Amino acid sequence: MLEPKMTRRLRMTFETEDGPWTLSLSDVKEGLLPEDVESVMQTIVDNSIFGIPPTGIVKAELIETDTTQLV
């Protein structure tokens, strides 16, 4: 029987004029610090990356297989 593969994803939620918008990244490296996540999210807000102008940061979640934690 195969062991279930560990899955690590980072889900970042931003506020936009149209409501919340979520960006999900897979295969996130281990050891990611909350400061790193906040820095990346702030860069997305500051530079209006992806053509959706986010107005603020709502939350970030690190998902490991069946475990979710706020970062």
PQR file of N, CA, C, O and H, with PARSE charges and radii, in Angstrom:
ATOM      1  N   MET A   1       0.838  -1.179   0.000 -0.4000 1.5000
ATOM      2  CA  MET A   1       0.000   0.000   0.000 -0.0000 2.0000
ATOM      3  C   MET A   1       0.888   1.249   0.000  0.5500 1.7000
ATOM      4  O   MET A   1       1.889   1.309   0.714 -0.5500 1.4000
ATOM      5  N   LEU A   2       0.517   2.220  -0.792 -0.4000 1.5000
ATOM      6  CA  LEU A   2       1.307   3.442  -0.885 -0.0000 2.0000
ATOM      7  C   LEU A   2       1.037   4.362   0.297  0.5500 1.7000
ATOM      8  O   LEU A   2      -0.096   4.498   0.757 -0.5500 1.4000
ATOM      9  H   LEU A   2      -0.296   2.171  -1.372  0.4000 1.0000
ATOM     10  N   GLU A   3       2.105   4.989   0.777 -0.4000 1.5000
ATOM     11  CA  GLU A   3       1.958   5.994   1.833 -0.0000 2.0000
ATOM     12  C   GLU A   3       1.365   7.258   1.213  0.5500 1.7000
ATOM     13  O   GLU A   3       1.706   7.595   0.079 -0.5500 1.4000
ATOM     14  H   GLU A   3       3.026   4.878   0.403  0.4000 1.0000
ATOM     15  N   PRO A   4       0.491   7.961   1.922 -0.5600 1.5000
ATOM     16  CA  PRO A   4      -0.019   9.221   1.365  0.2800 2.0000
ATOM     17  C   PRO A   4       1.108  10.238   1.250  0.5500 1.7000
ATOM     18  O   PRO A   4       1.925  10.377   2.161 -0.5500 1.4000
ATOM     19  N   LYS A   5       1.146  10.935   0.144 -0.4000 1.5000
ATOM     20  CA  LYS A   5       2.198  11.924  -0.090 -0.0000 2.0000
ATOM     21  C   LYS A   5       1.914  13.174   0.742  0.5500 1.7000
ATOM     22  O   LYS A   5       0.786  13.667   0.776 -0.5500 1.4000
ATOM     23  H   LYS A   5       0.483  10.821  -0.596  0.4000 1.0000
ATOM     24  N   MET A   6       2.956  13.682   1.416 -0.4000 1.5000
ATOM     25  CA  MET A   6       2.811  14.920   2.177 -0.0000 2.0000
ATOM     26  C   MET A   6       2.599  16.064   1.199  0.5500 1.7000
ATOM     27  O   MET A   6       3.360  16.231   0.247 -0.5500 1.4000
ATOM     28  H   MET A   6       3.872  13.281   1.388  0.4000 1.0000
ATOM     29  N   THR A   7       1.585  16.828   1.437 -0.4000 1.5000
ATOM     30  CA  THR A   7       1.297  17.976   0.594 -0.0000 2.0000
ATOM     31  C   THR A   7       1.430  19.234   1.428  0.5500 1.7000
ATOM     32  O   THR A   7       0.844  19.337   2.506 -0.5500 1.4000
ATOM     33  H   THR A   7       0.966  16.692   2.210  0.4000 1.0000
ATOM     34  N   ARG A   8       2.203  20.193   0.932 -0.4000 1.5000
ATOM     35  CA  ARG A   8       2.350  21.491   1.606 -0.0000 2.0000
ATOM     36  C   ARG A   8       1.904  22.569   0.636  0.5500 1.7000
ATOM     37  O   ARG A   8       2.436  22.689  -0.468 -0.5500 1.4000
ATOM     38  H   ARG A   8       2.680  20.109   0.056  0.4000 1.0000
ATOM     39  N   ARG A   9       0.923  23.349   1.060 -0.4000 1.5000
ATOM     40  CA  ARG A   9       0.451  24.459   0.240 -0.0000 2.0000
ATOM     41  C   ARG A   9       0.362  25.705   1.104  0.5500 1.7000
ATOM     42  O   ARG A   9       0.152  25.629   2.315 -0.5500 1.4000
ATOM     43  H   ARG A   9       0.491  23.251   1.956  0.4000 1.0000
ATOM     44  N   LEU A  10       0.522  26.833   0.470 -0.4000 1.5000
ATOM     45  CA  LEU A  10       0.350  28.119   1.137 -0.0000 2.0000
ATOM     46  C   LEU A  10      -0.814  28.820   0.467  0.5500 1.7000
ATOM     47  O   LEU A  10      -0.805  29.043  -0.743 -0.5500 1.4000
ATOM     48  H   LEU A  10       0.692  26.895  -0.513  0.4000 1.0000
ATOM     49  N   ARG A  11      -1.815  29.167   1.257 -0.4000 1.5000
ATOM     50  CA  ARG A  11      -2.985  29.856   0.726 -0.0000 2.0000
ATOM     51  C   ARG A  11      -3.002  31.269   1.314  0.5500 1.7000
ATOM     52  O   ARG A  11      -3.112  31.445   2.528 -0.5500 1.4000
ATOM     53  H   ARG A  11      -1.823  28.986   2.241  0.4000 1.0000
ATOM     54  N   MET A  12      -2.892  32.264   0.445 -0.4000 1.5000
ATOM     55  CA  MET A  12      -2.869  33.663   0.864 -0.0000 2.0000
ATOM     56  C   MET A  12      -4.161  34.335   0.413  0.5500 1.7000
ATOM     57  O   MET A  12      -4.546  34.227  -0.751 -0.5500 1.4000
ATOM     58  H   MET A  12      -2.803  32.121  -0.541  0.4000 1.0000
ATOM     59  N   THR A  13      -4.827  35.023   1.328 -0.4000 1.5000
ATOM     60  CA  THR A  13      -6.087  35.686   1.012 -0.0000 2.0000
ATOM     61  C   THR A  13      -5.907  37.193   1.121  0.5500 1.7000
ATOM     62  O   THR A  13      -5.391  37.709   2.113 -0.5500 1.4000
ATOM     63  H   THR A  13      -4.514  35.110   2.273  0.4000 1.0000
ATOM     64  N   PHE A  14      -6.347  37.881   0.073 -0.4000 1.5000
ATOM     65  CA  PHE A  14      -6.242  39.341  -0.004 -0.0000 2.0000
ATOM     66  C   PHE A  14      -7.631  39.954  -0.110  0.5500 1.7000
ATOM     67  O   PHE A  14      -8.570  39.307  -0.573 -0.5500 1.4000
ATOM     68  H   PHE A  14      -6.766  37.461  -0.732  0.4000 1.0000
ATOM     69  N   GLU A  15      -7.757  41.197   0.319 -0.4000 1.5000
ATOM     70  CA  GLU A  15      -8.993  41.950   0.124 -0.0000 2.0000
ATOM     71  C   GLU A  15      -8.854  42.733  -1.174  0.5500 1.7000
ATOM     72  O   GLU A  15      -7.810  43.334  -1.427 -0.5500 1.4000
ATOM     73  H   GLU A  15      -6.994  41.723   0.696  0.4000 1.0000
ATOM     74  N   THR A  16      -9.900  42.731  -1.998 -0.4000 1.5000
ATOM     75  CA  THR A  16      -9.930  43.536  -3.220 -0.0000 2.0000
ATOM     76  C   THR A  16     -11.257  44.285  -3.253  0.5500 1.7000
ATOM     77  O   THR A  16     -12.135  44.041  -2.425 -0.5500 1.4000
ATOM     78  H   THR A  16     -10.748  42.243  -1.792  0.4000 1.0000
ATOM     79  N   GLU A  17     -11.398  45.187  -4.203 -0.4000 1.5000
ATOM     80  CA  GLU A  17     -12.648  45.932  -4.330 -0.0000 2.0000
ATOM     81  C   GLU A  17     -13.820  45.003  -4.639  0.5500 1.7000
ATOM     82  O   GLU A  17     -14.969  45.332  -4.345 -0.5500 1.4000
ATOM     83  H   GLU A  17     -10.684  45.385  -4.875  0.4000 1.0000
ATOM     84  N   ASP A  18     -13.531  43.847  -5.232 -0.4000 1.5000
ATOM     85  CA  ASP A  18     -14.574  42.877  -5.580 -0.0000 2.0000
ATOM     86  C   ASP A  18     -14.787  41.818  -4.498  0.5500 1.7000
ATOM     87  O   ASP A  18     -15.558  40.879  -4.699 -0.5500 1.4000
ATOM     88  H   ASP A  18     -12.597  43.580  -5.471  0.4000 1.0000
ATOM     89  N   GLY A  19     -14.119  41.955  -3.365 -0.4000 1.5000
ATOM     90  CA  GLY A  19     -14.222  40.963  -2.297 -0.0000 2.0000
ATOM     91  C   GLY A  19     -12.928  40.187  -2.140  0.5500 1.7000
ATOM     92  O   GLY A  19     -11.938  40.502  -2.802 -0.5500 1.4000
ATOM     93  H   GLY A  19     -13.493  42.718  -3.202  0.4000 1.0000
ATOM     94  N   PRO A  20     -12.914  39.175  -1.275 -0.5600 1.5000
ATOM     95  CA  PRO A  20     -11.689  38.419  -1.021  0.2800 2.0000
ATOM     96  C   PRO A  20     -11.189  37.680  -2.258  0.5500 1.7000
ATOM     97  O   PRO A  20     -11.979  37.210  -3.077 -0.5500 1.4000
ATOM     98  N   TRP A  21      -9.871  37.585  -2.380 -0.4000 1.5000
ATOM     99  CA  TRP A  21      -9.210  36.896  -3.486 -0.0000 2.0000
ATOM    100  C   TRP A  21      -8.123  36.024  -2.883  0.5500 1.7000
ATOM    101  O   TRP A  21      -7.355  36.483  -2.037 -0.5500 1.4000
ATOM    102  H   TRP A  21      -9.229  37.967  -1.715  0.4000 1.0000
ATOM    103  N   THR A  22      -8.053  34.763  -3.312 -0.4000 1.5000
ATOM    104  CA  THR A  22      -7.115  33.807  -2.727 -0.0000 2.0000
ATOM    105  C   THR A  22      -6.114  33.319  -3.759  0.5500 1.7000
ATOM    106  O   THR A  22      -6.472  32.984  -4.889 -0.5500 1.4000
ATOM    107  H   THR A  22      -8.677  34.390  -3.999  0.4000 1.0000
ATOM    108  N   LEU A  23      -4.854  33.285  -3.350 -0.4000 1.5000
ATOM    109  CA  LEU A  23      -3.763  32.751  -4.157 -0.0000 2.0000
ATOM    110  C   LEU A  23      -3.228  31.533  -3.416  0.5500 1.7000
ATOM    111  O   LEU A  23      -2.874  31.626  -2.241 -0.5500 1.4000
ATOM    112  H   LEU A  23      -4.563  33.558  -2.433  0.4000 1.0000
ATOM    113  N   SER A  24      -3.169  30.392  -4.095 -0.4000 1.5000
ATOM    114  CA  SER A  24      -2.697  29.159  -3.477 -0.0000 2.0000
ATOM    115  C   SER A  24      -1.439  28.680  -4.192  0.5500 1.7000
ATOM    116  O   SER A  24      -1.415  28.565  -5.417 -0.5500 1.4000
ATOM    117  H   SER A  24      -3.457  30.316  -5.050  0.4000 1.0000
ATOM    118  N   LEU A  25      -0.397  28.405  -3.417 -0.4000 1.5000
ATOM    119  CA  LEU A  25       0.868  27.910  -3.963 -0.0000 2.0000
ATOM    120  C   LEU A  25       1.103  26.498  -3.442  0.5500 1.7000
ATOM    121  O   LEU A  25       0.886  26.223  -2.262 -0.5500 1.4000
ATOM    122  H   LEU A  25      -0.416  28.499  -2.422  0.4000 1.0000
ATOM    123  N   SER A  26       1.546  25.605  -4.320 -0.4000 1.5000
ATOM    124  CA  SER A  26       1.815  24.234  -3.891 -0.0000 2.0000
ATOM    125  C   SER A  26       3.317  24.007  -3.779  0.5500 1.7000
ATOM    126  O   SER A  26       4.119  24.819  -4.239 -0.5500 1.4000
ATOM    127  H   SER A  26       1.722  25.828  -5.279  0.4000 1.0000
ATOM    128  N   ASP A  27       3.677  22.897  -3.166 -0.4000 1.5000
ATOM    129  CA  ASP A  27       5.081  22.511  -2.973 -0.0000 2.0000
ATOM    130  C   ASP A  27       5.883  23.602  -2.271  0.5500 1.7000
ATOM    131  O   ASP A  27       6.977  23.960  -2.709 -0.5500 1.4000
ATOM    132  H   ASP A  27       3.025  22.237  -2.793  0.4000 1.0000
ATOM    133  N   VAL A  28       5.333  24.123  -1.187 -0.4000 1.5000
ATOM    134  CA  VAL A  28       5.992  25.169  -0.407 -0.0000 2.0000
ATOM    135  C   VAL A  28       7.127  24.544   0.392  0.5500 1.7000
ATOM    136  O   VAL A  28       6.961  23.473   0.974 -0.5500 1.4000
ATOM    137  H   VAL A  28       4.445  23.832  -0.832  0.4000 1.0000
ATOM    138  N   LYS A  29       8.280  25.209   0.423 -0.4000 1.5000
ATOM    139  CA  LYS A  29       9.436  24.670   1.137 -0.0000 2.0000
ATOM    140  C   LYS A  29       9.203  24.675   2.645  0.5500 1.7000
ATOM    141  O   LYS A  29       8.428  25.479   3.163 -0.5500 1.4000
ATOM    142  H   LYS A  29       8.415  26.080  -0.049  0.4000 1.0000
ATOM    143  N   GLU A  30       9.877  23.775   3.331 -0.4000 1.5000
ATOM    144  CA  GLU A  30       9.801  23.731   4.788 -0.0000 2.0000
ATOM    145  C   GLU A  30      10.603  24.888   5.352  0.5500 1.7000
ATOM    146  O   GLU A  30      11.530  25.382   4.710 -0.5500 1.4000
ATOM    147  H   GLU A  30      10.506  23.122   2.910  0.4000 1.0000
ATOM    148  N   GLY A  31      10.248  25.317   6.553 -0.4000 1.5000
ATOM    149  CA  GLY A  31      10.988  26.381   7.212 -0.0000 2.0000
ATOM    150  C   GLY A  31      10.552  27.775   6.805  0.5500 1.7000
ATOM    151  O   GLY A  31      11.227  28.753   7.125 -0.5500 1.4000
ATOM    152  H   GLY A  31       9.495  24.915   7.074  0.4000 1.0000
ATOM    153  N   LEU A  32       9.438  27.878   6.108 -0.4000 1.5000
ATOM    154  CA  LEU A  32       8.923  29.177   5.698 -0.0000 2.0000
ATOM    155  C   LEU A  32       8.483  29.948   6.937  0.5500 1.7000
ATOM    156  O   LEU A  32       7.685  29.447   7.730 -0.5500 1.4000
ATOM    157  H   LEU A  32       8.890  27.083   5.848  0.4000 1.0000
ATOM    158  N   LEU A  33       8.999  31.162   7.107 -0.4000 1.5000
ATOM    159  CA  LEU A  33       8.689  31.966   8.284 -0.0000 2.0000
ATOM    160  C   LEU A  33       7.511  32.894   8.025  0.5500 1.7000
ATOM    161  O   LEU A  33       7.309  33.336   6.894 -0.5500 1.4000
ATOM    162  H   LEU A  33       9.646  31.569   6.463  0.4000 1.0000
ATOM    163  N   PRO A  34       6.729  33.194   9.063 -0.5600 1.5000
ATOM    164  CA  PRO A  34       5.627  34.149   8.895  0.2800 2.0000
ATOM    165  C   PRO A  34       6.093  35.487   8.315  0.5500 1.7000
ATOM    166  O   PRO A  34       5.368  36.118   7.546 -0.5500 1.4000
ATOM    167  N   GLU A  35       7.304  35.919   8.684 -0.4000 1.5000
ATOM    168  CA  GLU A  35       7.835  37.183   8.159 -0.0000 2.0000
ATOM    169  C   GLU A  35       8.031  37.109   6.643  0.5500 1.7000
ATOM    170  O   GLU A  35       7.799  38.087   5.932 -0.5500 1.4000
ATOM    171  H   GLU A  35       7.894  35.406   9.309  0.4000 1.0000
ATOM    172  N   ASP A  36       8.462  35.937   6.154 -0.4000 1.5000
ATOM    173  CA  ASP A  36       8.645  35.746   4.713 -0.0000 2.0000
ATOM    174  C   ASP A  36       7.310  35.838   3.988  0.5500 1.7000
ATOM    175  O   ASP A  36       7.196  36.481   2.945 -0.5500 1.4000
ATOM    176  H   ASP A  36       8.651  35.143   6.732  0.4000 1.0000
ATOM    177  N   VAL A  37       6.297  35.180   4.563 -0.4000 1.5000
ATOM    178  CA  VAL A  37       4.966  35.186   3.952 -0.0000 2.0000
ATOM    179  C   VAL A  37       4.415  36.607   3.924  0.5500 1.7000
ATOM    180  O   VAL A  37       3.886  37.051   2.905 -0.5500 1.4000
ATOM    181  H   VAL A  37       6.390  34.657   5.410  0.4000 1.0000
ATOM    182  N   GLU A  38       4.540  37.316   5.038 -0.4000 1.5000
ATOM    183  CA  GLU A  38       4.032  38.690   5.111 -0.0000 2.0000
ATOM    184  C   GLU A  38       4.742  39.587   4.102  0.5500 1.7000
ATOM    185  O   GLU A  38       4.108  40.433   3.470 -0.5500 1.4000
ATOM    186  H   GLU A  38       4.970  36.956   5.866  0.4000 1.0000
ATOM    187  N   SER A  39       6.044  39.411   3.947 -0.4000 1.5000
ATOM    188  CA  SER A  39       6.816  40.206   2.993 -0.0000 2.0000
ATOM    189  C   SER A  39       6.339  39.969   1.561  0.5500 1.7000
ATOM    190  O   SER A  39       6.165  40.916   0.793 -0.5500 1.4000
ATOM    191  H   SER A  39       6.560  38.725   4.460  0.4000 1.0000
ATOM    192  N   VAL A  40       6.131  38.704   1.209 -0.4000 1.5000
ATOM    193  CA  VAL A  40       5.648  38.372  -0.138 -0.0000 2.0000
ATOM    194  C   VAL A  40       4.261  38.961  -0.364  0.5500 1.7000
ATOM    195  O   VAL A  40       3.985  39.535  -1.417 -0.5500 1.4000
ATOM    196  H   VAL A  40       6.272  37.935   1.833  0.4000 1.0000
ATOM    197  N   MET A  41       3.391  38.813   0.632 -0.4000 1.5000
ATOM    198  CA  MET A  41       2.028  39.331   0.495 -0.0000 2.0000
ATOM    199  C   MET A  41       2.032  40.850   0.361  0.5500 1.7000
ATOM    200  O   MET A  41       1.266  41.406  -0.426 -0.5500 1.4000
ATOM    201  H   MET A  41       3.615  38.346   1.487  0.4000 1.0000
ATOM    202  N   GLN A  42       2.892  41.523   1.126 -0.4000 1.5000
ATOM    203  CA  GLN A  42       2.967  42.982   1.038 -0.0000 2.0000
ATOM    204  C   GLN A  42       3.475  43.405  -0.336  0.5500 1.7000
ATOM    205  O   GLN A  42       3.015  44.410  -0.877 -0.5500 1.4000
ATOM    206  H   GLN A  42       3.514  41.071   1.765  0.4000 1.0000
ATOM    207  N   THR A  43       4.419  42.654  -0.910 -0.4000 1.5000
ATOM    208  CA  THR A  43       4.911  42.941  -2.261 -0.0000 2.0000
ATOM    209  C   THR A  43       3.783  42.817  -3.275  0.5500 1.7000
ATOM    210  O   THR A  43       3.672  43.638  -4.186 -0.5500 1.4000
ATOM    211  H   THR A  43       4.793  41.838  -0.470  0.4000 1.0000
ATOM    212  N   ILE A  44       2.945  41.792  -3.121 -0.4000 1.5000
ATOM    213  CA  ILE A  44       1.803  41.613  -4.028 -0.0000 2.0000
ATOM    214  C   ILE A  44       0.856  42.801  -3.917  0.5500 1.7000
ATOM    215  O   ILE A  44       0.371  43.301  -4.932 -0.5500 1.4000
ATOM    216  H   ILE A  44       3.035  41.126  -2.381  0.4000 1.0000
ATOM    217  N   VAL A  45       0.585  43.260  -2.692 -0.4000 1.5000
ATOM    218  CA  VAL A  45      -0.292  44.417  -2.489 -0.0000 2.0000
ATOM    219  C   VAL A  45       0.335  45.676  -3.091  0.5500 1.7000
ATOM    220  O   VAL A  45      -0.327  46.418  -3.816 -0.5500 1.4000
ATOM    221  H   VAL A  45       0.979  42.853  -1.867  0.4000 1.0000
ATOM    222  N   ASP A  46       1.610  45.912  -2.789 -0.4000 1.5000
ATOM    223  CA  ASP A  46       2.292  47.139  -3.231 -0.0000 2.0000
ATOM    224  C   ASP A  46       2.407  47.240  -4.744  0.5500 1.7000
ATOM    225  O   ASP A  46       2.357  48.338  -5.298 -0.5500 1.4000
ATOM    226  H   ASP A  46       2.148  45.309  -2.200  0.4000 1.0000
ATOM    227  N   ASN A  47       2.563  46.097  -5.421 -0.4000 1.5000
ATOM    228  CA  ASN A  47       2.816  46.112  -6.860 -0.0000 2.0000
ATOM    229  C   ASN A  47       1.625  45.681  -7.706  0.5500 1.7000
ATOM    230  O   ASN A  47       1.748  45.540  -8.923 -0.5500 1.4000
ATOM    231  H   ASN A  47       2.604  45.205  -4.971  0.4000 1.0000
ATOM    232  N   SER A  48       0.479  45.471  -7.077 -0.4000 1.5000
ATOM    233  CA  SER A  48      -0.730  45.028  -7.789 -0.0000 2.0000
ATOM    234  C   SER A  48      -0.419  43.872  -8.739  0.5500 1.7000
ATOM    235  O   SER A  48      -0.841  43.875  -9.895 -0.5500 1.4000
ATOM    236  H   SER A  48       0.379  45.586  -6.089  0.4000 1.0000
ATOM    237  N   ILE A  49       0.315  42.898  -8.240 -0.4000 1.5000
ATOM    238  CA  ILE A  49       0.702  41.732  -9.033 -0.0000 2.0000
ATOM    239  C   ILE A  49      -0.537  40.952  -9.452  0.5500 1.7000
ATOM    240  O   ILE A  49      -1.519  40.895  -8.712 -0.5500 1.4000
ATOM    241  H   ILE A  49       0.658  42.896  -7.301  0.4000 1.0000
ATOM    242  N   PHE A  50      -0.491  40.359 -10.624 -0.4000 1.5000
ATOM    243  CA  PHE A  50      -1.545  39.529 -11.208 -0.0000 2.0000
ATOM    244  C   PHE A  50      -2.703  40.341 -11.751  0.5500 1.7000
ATOM    245  O   PHE A  50      -3.735  39.771 -12.106 -0.5500 1.4000
ATOM    246  H   PHE A  50       0.307  40.405 -11.225  0.4000 1.0000
ATOM    247  N   GLY A  51      -2.565  41.656 -11.825 -0.4000 1.5000
ATOM    248  CA  GLY A  51      -3.605  42.476 -12.434 -0.0000 2.0000
ATOM    249  C   GLY A  51      -4.831  42.676 -11.562  0.5500 1.7000
ATOM    250  O   GLY A  51      -5.758  43.384 -11.957 -0.5500 1.4000
ATOM    251  H   GLY A  51      -1.728  42.120 -11.536  0.4000 1.0000
ATOM    252  N   ILE A  52      -4.855  42.075 -10.402 -0.4000 1.5000
ATOM    253  CA  ILE A  52      -5.965  42.285  -9.468 -0.0000 2.0000
ATOM    254  C   ILE A  52      -5.429  43.198  -8.373  0.5500 1.7000
ATOM    255  O   ILE A  52      -4.550  42.797  -7.610 -0.5500 1.4000
ATOM    256  H   ILE A  52      -4.102  41.499 -10.082  0.4000 1.0000
ATOM    257  N   PRO A  53      -5.946  44.414  -8.286 -0.5600 1.5000
ATOM    258  CA  PRO A  53      -5.370  45.333  -7.293  0.2800 2.0000
ATOM    259  C   PRO A  53      -5.861  45.037  -5.870  0.5500 1.7000
ATOM    260  O   PRO A  53      -6.927  45.512  -5.478 -0.5500 1.4000
ATOM    261  N   PRO A  54      -5.099  44.260  -5.096 -0.5600 1.5000
ATOM    262  CA  PRO A  54      -5.512  43.997  -3.725  0.2800 2.0000
ATOM    263  C   PRO A  54      -5.375  45.265  -2.886  0.5500 1.7000
ATOM    264  O   PRO A  54      -4.467  46.070  -3.096 -0.5500 1.4000
ATOM    265  N   THR A  55      -6.281  45.427  -1.943 -0.4000 1.5000
ATOM    266  CA  THR A  55      -6.257  46.608  -1.083 -0.0000 2.0000
ATOM    267  C   THR A  55      -5.717  46.286   0.302  0.5500 1.7000
ATOM    268  O   THR A  55      -5.442  47.198   1.082 -0.5500 1.4000
ATOM    269  H   THR A  55      -7.019  44.773  -1.772  0.4000 1.0000
ATOM    270  N   GLY A  56      -5.560  45.010   0.620 -0.4000 1.5000
ATOM    271  CA  GLY A  56      -5.028  44.635   1.923 -0.0000 2.0000
ATOM    272  C   GLY A  56      -4.860  43.137   2.060  0.5500 1.7000
ATOM    273  O   GLY A  56      -5.305  42.356   1.220 -0.5500 1.4000
ATOM    274  H   GLY A  56      -5.783  44.269  -0.013  0.4000 1.0000
ATOM    275  N   ILE A  57      -4.205  42.760   3.146 -0.4000 1.5000
ATOM    276  CA  ILE A  57      -3.949  41.359   3.460 -0.0000 2.0000
ATOM    277  C   ILE A  57      -5.023  40.884   4.431  0.5500 1.7000
ATOM    278  O   ILE A  57      -5.298  41.548   5.430 -0.5500 1.4000
ATOM    279  H   ILE A  57      -3.844  43.395   3.829  0.4000 1.0000
ATOM    280  N   VAL A  58      -5.626  39.741   4.141 -0.4000 1.5000
ATOM    281  CA  VAL A  58      -6.625  39.168   5.045 -0.0000 2.0000
ATOM    282  C   VAL A  58      -5.966  38.122   5.947  0.5500 1.7000
ATOM    283  O   VAL A  58      -5.991  38.250   7.171 -0.5500 1.4000
ATOM    284  H   VAL A  58      -5.402  39.201   3.329  0.4000 1.0000
ATOM    285  N   LYS A  59      -5.369  37.073   5.330 -0.4000 1.5000
ATOM    286  CA  LYS A  59      -4.739  36.013   6.119 -0.0000 2.0000
ATOM    287  C   LYS A  59      -3.891  35.135   5.219  0.5500 1.7000
ATOM    288  O   LYS A  59      -3.960  35.215   3.993 -0.5500 1.4000
ATOM    289  H   LYS A  59      -5.348  36.969   4.335  0.4000 1.0000
ATOM    290  N   ALA A  60      -3.084  34.287   5.862 -0.4000 1.5000
ATOM    291  CA  ALA A  60      -2.313  33.266   5.155 -0.0000 2.0000
ATOM    292  C   ALA A  60      -2.450  31.973   5.943  0.5500 1.7000
ATOM    293  O   ALA A  60      -2.458  31.978   7.174 -0.5500 1.4000
ATOM    294  H   ALA A  60      -3.028  34.222   6.858  0.4000 1.0000
ATOM    295  N   GLU A  61      -2.558  30.862   5.213 -0.4000 1.5000
ATOM    296  CA  GLU A  61      -2.678  29.553   5.844 -0.0000 2.0000
ATOM    297  C   GLU A  61      -1.664  28.609   5.222  0.5500 1.7000
ATOM    298  O   GLU A  61      -1.511  28.562   4.001 -0.5500 1.4000
ATOM    299  H   GLU A  61      -2.551  30.858   4.213  0.4000 1.0000
ATOM    300  N   LEU A  62      -0.977  27.862   6.065 -0.4000 1.5000
ATOM    301  CA  LEU A  62      -0.075  26.814   5.599 -0.0000 2.0000
ATOM    302  C   LEU A  62      -0.808  25.500   5.779  0.5500 1.7000
ATOM    303  O   LEU A  62      -1.195  25.144   6.892 -0.5500 1.4000
ATOM    304  H   LEU A  62      -1.102  27.901   7.057  0.4000 1.0000
ATOM    305  N   ILE A  63      -0.998  24.783   4.690 -0.4000 1.5000
ATOM    306  CA  ILE A  63      -1.759  23.539   4.715 -0.0000 2.0000
ATOM    307  C   ILE A  63      -0.803  22.378   4.470  0.5500 1.7000
ATOM    308  O   ILE A  63      -0.140  22.319   3.435 -0.5500 1.4000
ATOM    309  H   ILE A  63      -0.683  25.072   3.786  0.4000 1.0000
ATOM    310  N   GLU A  64      -0.735  21.452   5.433 -0.4000 1.5000
ATOM    311  CA  GLU A  64       0.100  20.263   5.296 -0.0000 2.0000
ATOM    312  C   GLU A  64      -0.816  19.050   5.362  0.5500 1.7000
ATOM    313  O   GLU A  64      -1.316  18.707   6.433 -0.5500 1.4000
ATOM    314  H   GLU A  64      -1.274  21.500   6.274  0.4000 1.0000
ATOM    315  N   THR A  65      -1.036  18.408   4.238 -0.4000 1.5000
ATOM    316  CA  THR A  65      -1.934  17.260   4.104 -0.0000 2.0000
ATOM    317  C   THR A  65      -3.273  17.588   4.761  0.5500 1.7000
ATOM    318  O   THR A  65      -4.107  18.231   4.124 -0.5500 1.4000
ATOM    319  H   THR A  65      -0.630  18.687   3.368  0.4000 1.0000
ATOM    320  N   ASP A  66      -3.516  17.177   6.003 -0.4000 1.5000
ATOM    321  CA  ASP A  66      -4.811  17.423   6.644 -0.0000 2.0000
ATOM    322  C   ASP A  66      -4.730  18.478   7.741  0.5500 1.7000
ATOM    323  O   ASP A  66      -5.669  18.618   8.523 -0.5500 1.4000
ATOM    324  H   ASP A  66      -2.839  16.654   6.521  0.4000 1.0000
ATOM    325  N   THR A  67      -3.634  19.219   7.814 -0.4000 1.5000
ATOM    326  CA  THR A  67      -3.449  20.194   8.884 -0.0000 2.0000
ATOM    327  C   THR A  67      -3.391  21.594   8.298  0.5500 1.7000
ATOM    328  O   THR A  67      -2.680  21.835   7.323 -0.5500 1.4000
ATOM    329  H   THR A  67      -2.871  19.105   7.178  0.4000 1.0000
ATOM    330  N   THR A  68      -4.134  22.512   8.888 -0.4000 1.5000
ATOM    331  CA  THR A  68      -4.102  23.907   8.454 -0.0000 2.0000
ATOM    332  C   THR A  68      -3.682  24.758   9.641  0.5500 1.7000
ATOM    333  O   THR A  68      -4.206  24.598  10.743 -0.5500 1.4000
ATOM    334  H   THR A  68      -4.712  22.316   9.680  0.4000 1.0000
ATOM    335  N   GLN A  69      -2.735  25.665   9.414 -0.4000 1.5000
ATOM    336  CA  GLN A  69      -2.367  26.593  10.475 -0.0000 2.0000
ATOM    337  C   GLN A  69      -2.211  27.983   9.889  0.5500 1.7000
ATOM    338  O   GLN A  69      -1.743  28.152   8.763 -0.5500 1.4000
ATOM    339  H   GLN A  69      -2.309  25.796   8.519  0.4000 1.0000
ATOM    340  N   LEU A  70      -2.609  28.969  10.667 -0.4000 1.5000
ATOM    341  CA  LEU A  70      -2.442  30.348  10.236 -0.0000 2.0000
ATOM    342  C   LEU A  70      -0.991  30.732  10.411  0.5500 1.7000
ATOM    343  O   LEU A  70      -0.354  30.354  11.394 -0.5500 1.4000
ATOM    344  H   LEU A  70      -2.990  28.831  11.582  0.4000 1.0000
ATOM    345  N   VAL A  71      -0.462  31.489   9.450 -0.4000 1.5000
ATOM    346  CA  VAL A  71       0.921  31.968   9.544 -0.0000 2.0000
ATOM    347  C   VAL A  71       0.937  33.473   9.505  0.5500 1.7000
ATOM    348  O   VAL A  71       2.006  34.081   9.571 -0.5500 1.4000
ATOM    349  H   VAL A  71      -0.979  31.796   8.651  0.4000 1.0000
TER
END
